[in-house]
């Protein structure tokens, strides 16, 4: 039910702008430009949503396989920050690696997990805000922290933040293009690497994922 609702919204927007283009867009350059931008944005949202739904479907049927190998966690984190800086020039990104770390896991999934957390910070951190990703090790454990100076999350929402389709602020999340699936997927990836994920957040101060 949630999935069909989430898919219906971008489809309605796409249809609306297609009709607008058909009526006025051929002559009006402003309408044409607005429609093109909206169609591109909603198409990207739909692609993202469908990929997440496919991930959930495979996970539910135990078909989401992890290919675990040993890799350098520090290199992966530096790669992520470099990519984040390329696509987003409105935030400050900091990468802090305490020591060399070889990690045994599915590199593609760990990258997806960290990208979900960074994207989440980007969405809810005002321009010129700071997003940092830190890595340290202790005995056999790896600790990764993604911290931002964003708008934060209400205390009552924190226990539900990893639930499927849960959006802490419906109107705000719709504005930012979220579907409430990313953090659920992040939790799945962490738990399937025998790990734990925690969140600390203060409204108006920022959020930290550990």
C-alpha positions in Angstrom: 0.0 0.0 0.0 2.8 2.4 1.0 4.8 1.5 -2.1 1.9 2.0 -4.5 1.2 5.4 -2.9 4.8 6.5 -3.2 4.9 5.5 -6.9 1.6 7.2 -7.7 2.8 10.7 -6.7 5.7 11.1 -9.1 3.7 9.5 -11.9 0.9 12.1 -11.3 3.5 14.9 -11.4 5.0 13.6 -14.6 1.6 13.4 -16.2 0.7 16.9 -15.1 3.8 18.4 -16.6 3.5 16.4 -19.8 -0.1 17.8 -20.2 1.3 21.3 -19.4 3.9 20.9 -22.1 1.3 19.7 -24.5 -1.0 22.7 -23.9 1.5 25.6 -23.5 5.1 24.4 -23.5 5.6 24.6 -27.3 5.3 28.4 -27.3 6.2 29.4 -23.7 9.9 29.0 -22.9 9.4 29.4 -19.1 6.8 26.7 -19.0 9.1 24.5 -21.2 12.1 25.0 -18.8 10.0 24.4 -15.7 8.5 21.3 -17.1 11.8 19.8 -18.2 13.4 20.4 -14.8 10.4 18.9 -12.9 10.3 15.9 -15.2 14.0 15.2 -14.8 13.7 15.6 -11.0 10.7 13.3 -10.6 12.2 10.7 -13.0 15.3 10.6 -10.8 13.0 10.2 -7.7 11.1 7.3 -9.4 14.4 5.6 -10.4 15.7 5.9 -6.8 12.4 4.6 -5.3 12.2 1.6 -7.7 15.8 0.6 -7.0 15.0 0.7 -3.2 11.8 -1.3 -3.7 13.7 -4.0 -5.7 16.3 -4.1 -2.8 13.5 -4.6 -0.3 11.9 -7.3 -2.4 15.1 -9.2 -2.7 15.9 -8.8 1.0 12.4 -10.0 2.0 12.9 -13.2 -0.1 16.5 -13.7 1.2 17.7 -13.1 -2.4 19.8 -10.0 -1.6 23.3 -11.6 -1.5 26.4 -10.0 -0.1 29.8 -10.7 -1.7 32.2 -10.2 1.1 35.9 -9.6 0.5 38.6 -7.7 2.3 39.0 -4.1 1.4 40.5 -0.8 2.6 37.7 1.1 4.5 39.7 4.4 4.5 40.0 4.4 0.7 36.3 3.8 0.4 35.5 6.7 2.7 37.8 9.1 0.8 36.2 7.9 -2.5 32.7 8.8 -1.1 33.8 12.3 0.1 35.4 13.0 -3.3 32.1 12.0 -5.0 30.0 14.0 -2.6 32.1 17.2 -3.2 31.7 16.7 -7.0 27.9 16.7 -6.9 27.4 19.1 -4.0 29.3 22.4 -3.6 26.9 23.9 -1.1 28.2 22.0 2.0 31.5 21.5 3.7 32.7 17.8 3.7 35.3 16.5 6.1 36.9 13.0 6.1 38.7 11.9 9.3 40.4 8.5 9.3 42.1 7.7 12.5 44.1 4.7 11.3 44.5 2.1 8.5 41.6 -0.3 8.4 41.2 -3.5 6.5 37.5 -4.6 6.5 35.8 -7.8 5.5 32.5 -7.2 4.0 30.5 -6.4 0.8 32.2 -3.2 -0.4 29.4 -2.2 -2.7 26.8 -2.5 0.1 29.0 -0.6 2.6 29.4 2.2 0.0 25.6 2.2 -0.5 25.1 2.4 3.3 27.5 5.3 3.7 26.0 7.1 0.7 22.5 6.8 2.2 23.7 8.4 5.4 25.6 11.2 3.6 22.7 11.9 1.3 20.4 12.1 4.3 22.7 14.7 5.9 22.9 16.7 2.6 19.0 16.8 2.4 18.6 18.1 6.0 21.6 20.4 6.4 21.3 24.0 5.4 23.8 25.5 2.8 27.3 25.9 4.1 26.7 23.4 6.8 29.3 20.8 7.8 29.1 17.0 7.1 31.8 14.9 8.5 32.6 11.2 8.2 35.0 9.6 10.7 36.4 6.1 11.0 38.3 4.5 13.9 38.9 1.0 15.1 38.8 -0.7 18.5 39.9 -4.3 18.8 37.9 -6.2 16.2 35.3 -3.4 15.6 35.1 -0.5 13.1 33.3 2.6 14.2 32.0 5.0 11.5 30.4 8.2 12.4 28.5 10.4 9.9 27.7 13.8 11.6 26.0 16.9 10.3 25.1 20.4 11.5 21.6 20.0 10.1 18.1 20.7 11.4 18.0 17.6 13.6 15.2 15.1 14.4 12.5 15.4 17.0 13.0 13.1 20.1 9.7 11.3 19.5 10.7 10.4 16.0 14.0 8.8 16.8 12.7 5.3 17.8 11.0 5.0 14.5 13.6 6.5 12.1 14.7 3.1 10.8 11.2 1.8 10.0 10.1 1.3 6.4 8.3 4.3 4.9 8.6 6.3 8.1 9.1 10.0 7.5 9.8 12.1 10.5 8.1 15.2 8.9 5.9 14.3 6.0 5.7 17.8 4.5 9.4 18.4 4.9 10.4 15.0 3.5 8.1 15.3 0.5 9.8 18.7 -0.2 13.2 17.0 -0.1 12.2 14.0 -2.2 12.5 11.3 0.5 10.5 8.1 0.7 11.4 6.7 4.1 13.3 3.7 2.8 17.0 4.7 2.8 17.5 4.4 6.5 15.7 1.0 6.6 18.1 -0.3 3.9 21.1 1.2 5.8 20.0 -0.7 8.9 19.6 -4.0 6.9 23.1 -3.6 5.5 24.7 -2.9 8.9 22.9 -5.9 10.6 23.9 -8.2 7.7 27.5 -7.3 8.5 26.9 -8.3 12.2 26.9 -4.6 13.2 24.7 -2.1 15.0 23.5 1.3 13.9 22.7 4.1 16.3 21.5 7.7 16.0 21.9 10.8 18.1 20.1 14.0 17.2 19.3 17.4 18.6 16.6 19.6 17.0 18.3 22.6 15.5 21.8 21.4 16.2 22.4 18.3 14.0 22.4 14.5 13.7 25.0 11.8 14.2 24.8 8.2 12.8 27.2 5.7 14.4 
